[in-house]
Amino acid sequence: MYQQVQNLAHELRLFGVHRSCERRCAEALSENLHPAELLKLILEDEKDRRRETAAKRLVTRAKFRSNAQFEDWDYSRKRGLSKAKMKELALLNFFHKQQNLILVGKTGLGKTHLAIAVGNNMCNAGHSVAFYSTNLLLEEAAAEKAAGRYLKFLKRLTKQDALILDDFALRAYNHNEANIFLEILEERYQKRINIVTSQVDPDGWLGLFEDSVISEAIVDRLRNPSEHILLEGDSYRKNLKKLEEEKRD
């Protein structure tokens, strides 16, 4: 009987049912469950499997640099970020308030780790994310413009529930790059949220663009509204190098 149910479930592409029906039926017999309760459990299994599949698809499309998770965060390193604040980030409170998220701190403090962990949680919740190194985003946008596909590229970015701009403000940006930033942010403003990692405090972003009017517009769309988190402490990579040197000594 189990095999017949599994075959039907597979034919109907109910892969969650296919995976769990034998186990759920055994539970129903041992716990004397009502048929409706059994059906509810099996349908919940199907719903969970579809959610997992959708999340994996969203993670693949996001193109994260790594598989960073909140569970991997090293609390033994003091970086000015409490467990309560980490919980707020994991619950995506900023996103539910439709606020951007700005993560600032020196290199090696875990800004990108946090951004990707947030992105993974968003994907698990069914939200679309696009992860970009800021410089690579500008290069891709320029290439799409040259190929006549820029509007399509812009539309694709606009649809993402979250756009992660990693390593923003590593350098100054020219006029064309500033216009690209403004067009992207203008299309997303008050519709979708942006997550920015930067070594430079937002107060220093204004000086990165040639045109002061465009500069103010870009910074305004990133900062308002936003949640600003400052990471403090020593670089992980710096500490790791120091430990390796001490071992050699």
Secondary structure, DSSP 8 states (H G I E B T S, - for coil): -HHHHHHHHHHTT-HHHHHHHHHHHHHHHHHT--HHHHHHHHHHHHHHHHHHHHHHHHHHHHT-SS---GGG--TTS--S--HHHHHHHHTTHHHHTT-EEEEE--TTSSHHHHHHHHHHHHHHTT--EEEEEHHHHHHHHHHHHHTT-HHHHHHHHHH-SEEEEEEETSS-B-HHHHHHHHHHHHHHTTTSEEEEEESS-GGGSGGGBS-HHHHHHHHHHHHSSEEEEE--S--HHHHHHHHHHHHH-
